[in-house]
Amino acid sequence: MPRVSVRIPTPLRGMVDGRSEVAVEGATVGAVVAEVAATYPALKKHLFSADGTLRNFVTVYLNDEDVRSLARDATPVRDDDVVSIVPAIAGGAPAEGAGRPSPLTALPMVAEPPADRLDREELRRYSRHLLLPEVGVEGQKRLRRSKVLLVGAGGLGSPTALYLAAAGVGEIGLVDFDEVDLSNLQRQVLYSTADLGRPKLEAARDRLTGLNPGVKVVPISGHLSSENAMDVLRPYDVVVDGTDNFPTRYLVNDACVLLGKPNVYGSIYRFEGQASVFDARHGPCYRCLYPEPPPPGLVPSCAEGGVLGVLPGLIGLVQATETVKLLLGRGEPLIGRLLLYDAMAMRFRELRVRKDPDCVLCSSHPTQTGLIDYPAFCGVAASASAGAGGAIPEITPEELRDELAGAEPPLLVDVREPNEWAIVHLDGAKLIPRAELPDRLQELTSARELVLYCRSGGRSAQATRLLLDLGFTHVRSLAGGITAWAQRIDPSLPTY
């Protein structure tokens, strides 16, 4: 029986005793993955649906090939093969998606004004570019005429924006709605301590124009949505996806496909990152890689799982590099290729991404021809509704304060991770991480009032739903989580 290595991504390592790689035996890819799930039962629900099929947000590779382009689960394996599990974390190739991509010609600009000469200051500023035959004066003028939209001005958007501005990209659009928080400064290098409390777009504009006054920065405040995405993306030559949630990620992909624009993708989680270029005119789109999103809460966000501060810097620079290459029409872009980076191992890997002939959006026979309701598609709307006081009973921080001072205070259950507990927790609480809850029910009693809490209320709402479904009747979720408690009840507690 062949013995192969199975590489486990960071989001799933907690279910395999922290291992990054496990060795198992099996004749086919399906048998290998099933053996891993059998050995580590907690992994099973993340890999397989209730009917036993592999989930659509998990892609399995044999060496560097997506098994969907081979014989799927029945793909045979050999000794020393490597099976990689690549889940979604919150792709030129020929039309058929086969083979390696050939270099693209330069992108047509949305608006191609007369090619003005570079002035004396520009000649000095971009002199190191001008010495490169692949850039030169004409390439630099092309960058100056270019328009790039960054969706998200956070961890990924920060280094991307800085280097695109330094490179002389003429117009940079920034989509964001947040303010600078102290927890941002560990990785979001666009901002400084002096920017705390300022709108990110305001601080980013000042920093980028300070770096290069010749760049036009266009702040676009608010949420990208199905109603405005086409109008927002249309004026730009390249779109850079620096989002941190699946609804916006699918929205950006779909709008780029419909508008015929390249989507420079990046994502990060803990110590791992992914990068690619999705351009349906020359290769696959994001849906070819991940046809469906994971259920809400199954893949933790950076706010829940954490991220190494330098990681978005590296992935963001890959995105900036790919963007400049696309604008110049030079080199071989990451179309049809998924770049994986593991910071702990300092290892880069490249996997092929093929165009899905049955993709609902970019195939020759699409079934989706417009934008859709993305929160509903990703299950976020229903989850948020339930967690906001619908089917999920909640308790406010003020109500909890009063009950804790009463004669029969509720039992507090912290469903966060141990490292979050170490940062801050409520006195008297019991730590049972959400993933461990089904196996530790014996530690709870259905006769006593239970109040579950997490960082901001999402995970505790899901855990409350689980207990209600199991027959617990006296259980509620703390609205807003420990963050709301710190803000409204006990400001001495740290937030993160």
N, C-alpha and C positions, 0 to 999 in steps of 0.2 A: 504494500500500500504506500503510495507516495506520501512523503512528509514535507509539508510546506510551512512557510512563515506567514502569519496573518498580522498585518500592521494595524494597530488600534489608534484612532485619533484621540486627541486630548479630551473632547467632550465625553468619551465613553470609557476612559481609562479607570475611572473610579469604580466601574463595574467589573473590572478584571484585575483587581488587586493592584492597581496603579501601573500595570505593565504597558509598555509601548508596543510590544510584539509578543505573540504567543506562537508556539509550534504545535501543529496538529496533523493528523493523518486523514486522508480522504481521497477518493478517486476523482471527484468533480468539485467544482467551486461550490455548488449547493451543499454537498456533503461536508466540505470544509467549514463553511459558515455555520451550518447546523451543529457541527461538533463543537465549535466555539460557543454557540448559544447554549448547548447542553452542559458544557463545562462551567459556564458562567451564566446561570439562569437570569440574573438581573439584566443581562444584555438583550434577552430575547424580545422584550416588548419594544425596545428601541429599533430592532432590526426587522421584525416580522409583524405583519398585520394579524388580526384575529383569525383570518382564513389561512394563515401560514405562508403567505407570499411576502417577498421582500418589500419593504415600504418604498414609496416612490421618491422620498427625500433622502434615501440612502443609495449611493452608487458604489458598486463593487468592481474593482479592477483586478485583472490577472496580469501581473507585471505592469505594463503601461497601457493595456487595452481594457476599455469598458466591456464587461462581459455581455452587455446588451447587444454589442456588435459582433459577438461570437455566438456561442450556443447557450447563452444565459446560464442558468443554474447547472445545466448539463455539460458545461465546458470542462473538458478533462484537464487535470493538472499533472505535473511531473515533479520529481524530487527537486527541491531547492527553488521552486517557483515562489513568488511573493503575491499574496492576495491582500489588497488594500481596501479597507472600508472607509469611504469618503462621504460623510453626511453633510448636509447643508449647514453652514454656520452663518448666527444673527445674530470664451472662445472665439493669409487665410487659406482655409481649406477649400478644395473644389466643391461644387454644388452638392455632390453626393456625400461630402464629409470624409472622403477617403484620402489617404496620403498626407504629405506634409504641405503646409501652405507656401505659396510663392510670395515674394515681396509684393506689397501693394504699390500701385502708382499713387502719387500725391492725391489727397482728398480734394474734391471740388469745394471751394468756399461758398458759404451761404451768400455772401456779398463779396465781389472781387473788385475793389476800388483800384484806381491807377497805382502802379508800383512806384511810389515816391522813393526818393533816394534816402539812405540812412544819413542822419546828420552827424556832426562831428562827435557829439557826446555818445550817440549810439554806436558809432564805430569804435570808440574807446571801451564802452561798457561791454559790448558783445565781441570783443576782439578774439577771445579764445574760441568762440563759435566760428567766427569768420575764417580762422585758420584751418578749420576742418573742411575738406573738400565736400563732405556729405551735407554740410550746412551752407557755408559761404554767405555771401551777401544776399543772394536770391532766397536762400533758405531762411535767413533771418528776417527778411522782409515778409516772407510767407508767415512766419510765426507772428509777426506784428499784425498781420491781417486776420489772424485766427481768432475764433471765439470758442471758449471751453466753458461748460457748465459743470460745477461741482455740486452734487447733491449731498449735502452734509458738510459742515465745517467743524468736524470733531477730530478724532484721533487720526483717521485716514485723510480727511480733507486738509488738515493742517500742513503736513509736509508736502502734499501734492500742490496745494495752492502756493506755498512759498517758492518751490522750485519752478513752477510754471510762470510765476511772476518774474523770478530771477532770469528765466530763459527768454523773457520778452514776449510772451503770448499777449496779444493786443487787448483782448477783453476776457475777463474771468467773471462768470456769474456764480454767485454763491447762494444756495438755498439752505436756510436754517431758520429756527424759531426760538432758540434757546439763549440763555444768559450764561456768562462765564461763572463757573462754580469752582471752588477750591479743589474739588476732586478731579477736575479736568486737567489741572496743570501737570500731573504726573506723566502725561503723554501728548496733550494738545499744545504743540509748541508754537502755535500762532499767538498764544496769549501769555500774559504776564500777571504777576500778583496785582499790579496796578489796575488790571482789567476786571477784577472780581466784581460781579453784579452788573457789568455792562452787557448789552446785547452782543452776542458773538459777531453778528454781521458788522456792527459798528467798529468793534475792536479789530476784526479781520481786515476791514477796509483800510483802517489807519496803518496797520502793520504792512500790508501789501503795497500800498502806495508810498509808504516810507521806504520800503525796499526798492521799489521801482516806480517812480512817478509817471513813467510813460505807459503804465498799464491802467486800463479802465476797469475798475471793480464795480460790478453791478450787484448790489444786495437784493435778494428776493426773500422777503420775510414771510414766514408762514409754512403751512404743511403742503407738500405736493399731493395732489389728489387727482382722481379721474376727471374731474371737471376742469382743472387748469393745466394738467401735465403737458398736453400737446402744444398749447400756446407757450408754455414756459420753455420747453425743449427745442421748439422749432427753429429759433434764430441761431442755434449753436452748431458748430461743426463736430464736436466730440462731447460726449457726456461721461463724466466720471462718477461712478457709484461708490459713495463713501457712507452709505446708510447703515443703520444698526438694527433694522427690523425687516421682517419678511414681506409685509404688505407693500412697503415702499420699494423694496428690491424688485418684486415682480412688476410693480407699476412702472419703474424705470425701464426694465427690460422690455416690457410690452410696448411702451411708447417709443422706445428706440427702434424696435422692429417695424412698427407701423410708419415711422418717419424715415426709416432707412438711415439710421445714424449708428456709429460704433459706440458701444457701451464698455467702458474700461472698468472692470470689476475688481473689487478687493473685499476681503472679509477677514476678520481676526477673532481669535478666542484663546484666552489664556496664553499659551506659548506657541500657537500655530496660526499660520495665515495662508490664505489662498489668493491667487490673482489670475486673471485671464482677460481676454478681449472678446466680447460677444458682438458679432456683426453678421446678421442674418443674410446679408448680401454676398458674403464670402465664406460663411461657415455656420456653426451652430449659434443658438441663443441660450440664455440662461435656462429656459424651460427644457431644452434638449438635455441638459445635465440633470436638472431637478424638476421633473414635471409637476410635482406638488410640494407644498411647504409642509414642514413638520407641524403636528398639533401644537397649539399654544402651550408654552411652559415646558415642552419636552426638551428643547434646546435652550439652555440658559443664556441670557444676555451677558455682556461684559459687566454690567452693573451687578449681576448676580454671581457670575463665575469668576470675574476678574480678568485682567489682561496685563501682560508684561509691558511696561511703559514704552520700551524701545521698539516693540513689535509693530505697531501701526506706522512708526517711522520708516521701517524697512519696506513694508508692503505699500505704503503710500508713495515711496520713491519708485517702486516698480510701476505703479500706476502713472506717475508723472513721466517716467521714461517711455512707457508705451504711448502715452498721449503725444509726446513730442515726436516720436517716430511716425505716428499716424499723420500728424500735421505736416511733417516734412515729406512723407511718402518714402521713407528710408527704412532699411532693415527688414527683419522678419517679425511681425507682430505676434502676440500670443493668441491669435485666432486659431481655434481648434486645439488649443493646448491649455491645460490647467496646471499652474505652477503651485506646488505645495512647499511650505517652509516650516520646519520644526526647529524652533530656537534652542530647545534643550539639547538636541543632538547636533545643532548647526548643520542641518542637512536640507538641501534643496532636491525636490523630485519633480519630474514633469510627466503628466498623464495626458493621453490623447482624449479629446472630446469630439465626438462625431455628430454630425447633423442628424437629428431624429426624423426619419421619413414620415413619421406619424405625429410630429409636433403639432399641437393644436393651433399654434400661431405662425411658425415660420416654414412649415412644410408646403408642398405644392398644392395641398388641399386643406387649408386651414379651416377649422371650425369656429375659431374666435377671430373676429375681424375688427374689433374695437376694444376699448378699455372696459374693465368690469369693476365690480365692487370688491376691492382688494382686501379690506378688513374682513368682509364676509368670506371671501375665498380662503383666507388664512385662518378663519375661525376666531379672529380677534374680537369681532363685534359681539358674538354670542358670549364669549368668555368674559368680556368687559361688562356686558349687561348683567350676567349672573353675579359677577363680583361686585357690582355696584348696588346691591341690595335687592335684586330680583329673587332668584331661586336660592341665593346664598345668604343666610342670615349674617348680619354684621353688627358690630358694636363700635361706637365711636370712642376715641381716646378719653373724652370726658366721662362717658358712661362707664368705661372700664375703670377709671380712677375711682369713681364713686363705689363701684361694686367691690373693688379690692379693699376698700376701707370698711366694708360691711361685715356682718357676722359670718357669712358663708361666702368667702371670696372664691372666684372661679380658679381652676387650674390653668396656668399659662403654659402653652406648648409652643416652643420656638421651632419652626420648620425650616430654618435656614441651615447653612453648612457650618461645620465647626469653626472654620477660619473667620466666618462672619460673627459667630458667637463670641469669638475672642476679641473682636473689635468693640462690641457693645451688646448687652442683653438686659432684659428686665429682671429685676430681683425676684427670686422665687420661681422662675420659669424652668421648664424641663426641655432639654434639647432633644428633638427627634427629627432629623432631616427628612424632608418630604419623601425622598426616595426610599427611606427606611421605614416609613410609616406603616405600610401593609404588614411588615414582619414584626412590628413592635406594638401591636394593638393591645396585647396583654398588659402593657404598662399604663393603659388608660382605663378609666372606668366610665361606663355610660350613665352612672347614677349621679355624677358630679358635673357641674357646668364646666365646659371647656372653652377656652378662648385661644385660638391659634393666631400666630402672627409671623410675619416675615419682614423683609425690608420695606416694601411699599404696598403690600396687600394682595398681589397677584398669586403668589405661591400658596399663601394661607387660604385664599378662596378655593383654590383647586384641592387643597388638602381637606378643607371643610366639606366640599362636595363628596370627596371620597368617604369620609366618615359618615355623612348622612346616608349615602348609598349603602353603607354597611350596617345601618340600623341605629347609629348614634343619634339621639334626638336633642341633647342639650349641648350643642356646639355652635360657635360663632367665629367669624373672622374679624380681626382688628382692622378696621378701615384705615387705609393709609400706612399700615404697618408701623414698625418701630420708628420710622422717619417722622410720621405724623405725631407719634407720642413725644418724641424729642422736641419737635417744633411747638407743640401746643400744651404739653404737660410738664416736661422736664428738660428745659434748654441746656442743662449741664451735660446731658448725654451727647456724645459725638455722633455725627451723621457721616455717611460715606456714599 
